[in-house]
Amino acid sequence: MYKILISNDDGLKAPGLRPLMKELSKIGKVYVIVPKTQMSGTGHGITLAKYKKVEKIEKDFYVIKGGTPADCVKYGLYNFLKNKIDLVVSGINTCPNLGQDVIYSGTVGAAREGALKGVPSLAVSAAEMGATEYEHSAIATREIAEKILKSKNFFKNICLNINIPQNYKGIKVAPLGLRIYDENVKTVVDEKGNFSYRLSGKYISGGKNEGTDIDIVDKGYISVTPLPTDQTDFTFIKKLSYKVIIPSK
């Protein structure tokens, strides 16, 4: 039987968690390790030199208090399941992770951690902001997971970033696009002159993104984007070799 590790960045009360557990349990043994609370925007951050409390919720279901999504996958693969996992699935996130969102996303960070350890991994998000229904996304994830599990070696060290719209027409593979945000940093000063800030902003548009994940989702298709663990820009290496002057001794 396949062994599947589920994590997320929305925490224990994430509305997409239980539907995902239900569907994936149809194709394998499911283990769940998630942050106890909301940890969106933590990217691939990990906790160093600090103990984090692990709490058991039910059989094969744990939360880490104050743990990042990547912490959860690290703990699951190393301490809890001893690297005997066939697939890591992170999600279902409550909003899209498209374009450069993947840099900041805790959902993607958790899946990328699995890929770093050589385990095929899926980062799954609803394509609508504040989604309220997750059954269709869970079913689609299970169908994709079944295909991945049949070709595990092919997908080793790869994180697939997946965004699932309502009433999707099908599935298409696409590169990342560019999302444009109206970003804002709000600063307040207390009576002692100490500064506090809060990041905010809203999504404006996908810009010119024909053929990208943003475009594909807008047209009603599930987008699948393979994200490698090696972030080296090999094309630019060749260009850089002609530009860099090595100082003489």
PyMOL commands that set and color helices and strands:
alter all, ss='L'
color gray80, all
select helices_A, chain A and resi 17-24+69-80+101-104+106-116+135-149+152-155+213-218+234-243
alter helices_A, ss='H'
color red, helices_A
select strands_A, chain A and resi 2-7+28-35+54-58+61-64+87-93+121-126+158-164+171-173+180-189+195-205+222-228
alter strands_A, ss='S'
color yellow, strands_A
deselect
rebuild
show_as cartoon
